[in-house]
Amino acid sequence: MFGCGCDEPVEPARTFDRPRLVREDPTDAPLDGLSAEQLERFERGDALFRTPYRAVQGLGPLYIERSCTSCHEHDARGPGLVRRIVPAPGLALPFGDVVRPRLAAGARTPLLAPQGSAESIRLPPAVFARGLLEAIDDAWILAQELAQATTPGPPDGRAARLSEEPETPTSVLHPPPRLGRLGHKARRATLEAFVADALHGDMGLTSPARPEEPPNPDGLTDDARPGIDVSAQTVALLVDYVRLLQPPSRRTHDRRGERLFEQVGCADCHVPRARTRTDHPVAALRGVEVALYTDLLLHDMGEGLADGITENAAGPRHWRTAPLVGIRHLRGLLHDGRAATVWDAIDAHDSPGSEASASVARFRALDRADAEVLVAFVEAL
């Protein structure tokens, strides 16, 4: 899938943690050091990422948006979003819990939330830096879990342990990761699974990895494009595009803000640095230090952020620590965008049962000047 030089050992020559003296960084640039073949695949994947699908190409029968960029504009989050129906006693959800309001290929009945039921809004995650998240070794995540378990008091995060079998037999990662790290609740470990899920669930596009149409009220088992809608090659190109995206660089590097970030305990979960696996098939992602600001663990964030939905290892109150890399490019913070500012997001971390409450209390105890420095540090990431 990838170009030349993937099997040659390389020394870590850089970190993804350098401020740049430019007004704004692009969020859709490729990694440095890619081969000509990798750059070609990146460009082809970029074109597919921006492609709006139509019914004759397999869109539907039910869908949310027509293109990847509808939910990941500039490779960030939004404006499209996903609505999940919150399970409740006596509430039957025979077609799943994802609201799919748009119709194509002869569908007549949209999948909407039953009257009176609750919904959980999910702003899609950014896709930049997700290749780096995927490249973090399982052993590093387990080390964060152990460190928190053996340290008195919160936080006490846990790894998102998935099934024993690899998620997708076509993954180029050998061995593929088994710990979830992608998605708000760390429901996926590989970009192959992440991309196949998005095509299937958001656009109704079947692929060799997800060959059956999502269930729908009209009982349609196919669409206007008979059989599989997108090829394994299309999925692979989209995966390459996401995997090979350069993470945004921070605007500045304020050491005082960084010290305050660590002092109040934000860095306990938003761990500043990690190192990617040394056996990654992409040389540009192999054995480099990355500033992602996450421990990739699931944490109990209390009743205030509970959404009523369980996904694999994550319960209704559990969320994977959101990476703060590129946070300034996001529209709305937290899983549903309820926080318009970093101040709002910090406040939302404090609710009954939240592992972050002690850290929020330390932040609130800062004088105003120090609090502003800390917030400015986060806003520059």
ABEGO torsion letter per residue (X at the ends): XBBBGAABBBBBABBBABBBBBABBBAABBBBGBBAAAAAAAAAAAAAAABBBBAAAGBOABBABABAAAABBGGBBOABBBBBBBBBBGBBBAAEABBBABBBGGBABBBBBBBGBBBBBBBBBBABGAAAAAABBAAAAAAAAAAAAABBEOBBBBBBBBBABBABAABABOBBBABBABEAAGABABAAAAAAAAAAAAAGBBBAABABBBBBAAGBABBABBEBABBAAAAAAAAAAAAABBBBBBABBBAAAAAAAAAAGAAAABBABBBBBAABABAAABGBBBBAGBAGBBBBAEAAABAGBBBEABBAABBBBBBABGAAABBEBEAAGABABAAAAAAAABBBGBAAAAAAAAAAABBAAAAAAAAAAAAAX
